[in-house]
């Protein structure tokens, strides 16, 4: 007689965080989704003293520049999924497409300009519209309206369409050919998503300033994993409350590199988020991923000792 098995697991997916909103997600069948592909190597600033950098370059170096990764290390990009087309969300699109020839899923209003700027064949670019459901071979994608965070606009830092900088700022510094319209189009077209894998695992992707609206769209979905924008003004209680409203089991952050602007310790922050969740009686938990490290998300049965 075979002995009892004391534990068993079912793998939902593998995932790692690269930078900003760039996650590499490997589905159980081996296909790969890359969200908002971006990486800015610290070596971009080699040989330049801080006093020689423009204000934008100083910001890019402080918040975005990283070490320890090479875009050649991506394992695949069968699907490139864009929340919006600002430079810090799409500067690797051309490199990944040239290597893996995947489908580029992008808000429709920015699709043609992205194809032109990245020189990607038009048939490879798949325009998405809010309110639609797309049944791809490897997952189902539901698309929802979104809105880019308008903090700069609220602070009076807006640019009019007549300002020539609008075709350069936010793209040129990340190595994207400029002038181009990706900057302004990225501010206008911003979508959120729900990914459902073939094994019924749901991933909610929410970024920008429209959480209260977005959660109304997906209130019945109850995603397993929530990828959620950690806007810098959100305290731990606010972020925990968003996870509870979403009804998610797990949450990983988006755009949390902005914490570097204020020298925040995100490990301590997410400890506080989980304290709030625990105090509220929620079984949901938030997780701050180490850059470039692979994690397996799974459902397990484990015997109590």
N, C-alpha and C positions, 0 to 999 in steps of 0.2 A: 504494500500500500504506500503510495506516495505521501510524503509528509505535507502538512499544511504549509501554504505560502503565507508569510507574515506581512508582506507588503507588495504592492503593485502600483504602477503609475501609467497614466495615459498622457502623452505629450501633446500639448495644444500648439506650441510654436517655440522657436528660439528667437531671441531679440537682443540687440545691442544698440546703445546710444552713441552717436558719433559727435554731433555738435548741433546747437540751436534746436531745430525741430527734425533733425535727421536721425531717423531710426532705420536700422536694417532688420527686417522681419523675415525669417525663414519659416515657411509653412511646412506642415508634415510631409507633403509630397515633394519638397525640395525647392519649390518655386519661391522667389524672393521679391518682396515689396520693399522699396526704399522710399521713405517719406522725406520731402523737402531736402534733397541732397545738397549738403554744404559742408565745406571744411576750408579754413583759412590757416595756412601753415605759418608758424611764428617766423620761419626763415624769410618770409615775405618782407620782413623789416630789417633783415641783416644789413649792417653797414650804415644804417640811418640812426642818427641821434634823435632823441625825443624832441629836442628843440627844432629839429629840421622838419618835423611832421606837421601837417595841417591839423586843424581841429578834428576833422573827420577821421584822419589817419590815426590820431591819438586815441579816439574812441574805438576804432576798429581793432587796434592793437590791444587795448585794455580789456575789451569785452569779448572779442571774437577769436583772436589769435591763439592757436593751440600747438602743442607738440605731441609726439608719440604716435602719430598715425600717418598712413599714406593711402590716398584714394585707391591705389592699386590693390589694396587689401580687401576691398569689397568682394564678397563671394558671388554676387549676382545682382541683377536689377531687371527682372522680368517685367516688373511694373514700377514705374516712377510716378509717385503720387504727390501732387503739389497742392498745398493749402493756398498759397499765393506765390507770385513770381518776383518778389524782392530779391536782391542779390544774395542776402544771407539765407535764402531758402532754395536757391537754384543754381549756384555757381558750378556744381558738378554735373549738371544734366547732360551737357555735351560729352564729357569724359565717360560717363556711365553708359550713355547710349552708344557711343562709338565702340565700346568694348562688349556690351551685352545685347544690343539691338532690341531692347524691351519696348513696351508701350508706355508712352508719356501721357499721364492722365492729369489734365490741367483745366482750371476754370475757363469756360469757353471764350469769355471776353479777352483773355490774354493768350489764347492758343496760337493764333497766327503769328503774333509778334515773337513769342517764345521760339517757334519753329524757325523764324527768320534769323533771329539773333544767334541761336545755337546752331544754325545750319543743319537742322534735323529734317529729314524728309517729311513732308506734310502728312502722308498716310500713317506715320508712326505716332503722330500727336492726336490724342483722343480728347475732344472737347467735352467737358462735363457741365451739366446744368442742374441748378438746385431743384429739389423736388422729384428727381428721377432716381430710379433704381437700375443698376447695371449688373448684368449677370455674366461675369467673366468666367473663363474655364476653371479658375482656381479659387475664386471667392465671389461673394456678392457685395456690391458697393452701393450704399445709399448716400445721396448727396444732399446737404442742407445749406441754407443761407448762412453766411458769416459776415463779419465786419472786422476790419483791421483795427488794432488799438490806435486811438487817435490822441494819445498823450501829447505829442508834439503840437498837434493842431490846437488842443485846448490851451497850451502854453503860448500860443501866438506865433509858432514857428512854421506856419504853413508856407507853401510855395504856390504861386499862381501858375497856371499853364503857360503864361507868357515869360516866366523866368527860365532862362536857358539851363540853369542848374538842375531843373527838374528832370532833365534827360541824362544826367550824369550822376547825381548824388544817389548813393545806395547801390550802385552797380559797378562803376569804374574801379572803386577801391577793392572789390572782390574779384577782379580779373574778368569781368564781363564786358564785352565790347560796347563802348559808349561813343556817342550818344545813342540812346534807345528808349523805348517807351515802357520797359519793364517796371521801372520805378513807379510811375503814376498808375499803371494798370494793376500793379500789386496792391496799391492802396484802395483801388476800386473793387477788385474782384477777389473775394476771400471766402472760401467754402469750408465747411466742416463735413465729417464723414463718419459712417458706421461701416466697418468691414466685418463681414461674417464669413468665416472659413468653411471649408467643406465638412469639418467635424463640429460645426455649430458653435464655434468660439467667437464671441463678439468683441470687437475693439472699437471703442468710440474715440474719435480724434477731434478735439475741440481747441481752437486757438483764436485769440482775438478778444474783443470786448463784449461779446454777445452771449455770454453763458446763460443768462436768464431766459433768453429766447430759445437758445439751442436745447436746453433741458426740456422745454415744452414739446419740442419736436420728437424727442427720443424717450419720453417718460415711460413708455411701455416696453422699451427695448431691454433695459437692465443689462448693460454690457458687463462682460467678465473683466475686461481691462479698459481703463480710461486713460488716454493720453491727453493731459490737460495743461493748458498754458498757465504757468506760474507767474502771473503779472507781479511785478516787484512790490506793489502796494498791498498785496494780499497777505494778511497775517495768517498764522497757523489755523486759527479758528475759521476764518473765511474759506481757506482751501479745504479744510476738513468738511465744512458744510456743503461745499460744491460736490465733493465725492458722495456724501450722503444723499443729496438731492438726485444725483445721477443714478444711484442704486448700484454702483459698481462694486466689484469684489476687490479689485486691485487698481492702483493708480500710479502712473509714472509721469514725470513732468515734461513740459515743452517750454522751450525758450528760457530755461532756468539759468543759462549762462549769464543773463543780465544781473544775477546776484553779484557777479564780480565787480559791478559798478560801485557797489557799496561795501564790498568785502564781507559779504554774508557767508556764514557757515551753513550750507544747505543740508549737511548731515544732521546738524542740530535742529534745523528748521523742521525737517521731516520727522524727527523724533517727537517734536512738539505736535505736529499734525496727528501722529498716531496716538499720542496721549489723549488728544481731544476725541478722536474716534473711539478709543477704548472707554473713555469716561461717558460717552454718549451711548454706550452699549452696542456700537456698530462692530461687525466683524470685518469690515473693509480695512485695508491697510494701504498706505502710500509707501513708495520705494524710490530712493534716489540712486540711479544707476551710476556705476563707475564708468567713465568714458572708455569705449572700445571693448569692454568686457562682455562676453556672451553670457546670457542667462536663459535658462529653460523654464518655461511656464507649463505647469502640468497639474493634473488632478490625481491625487494619490489616496490609496487606502494603506494605512500603517497600523500595525497592531500595537496596542498599549503594552508596555513592558510590566 
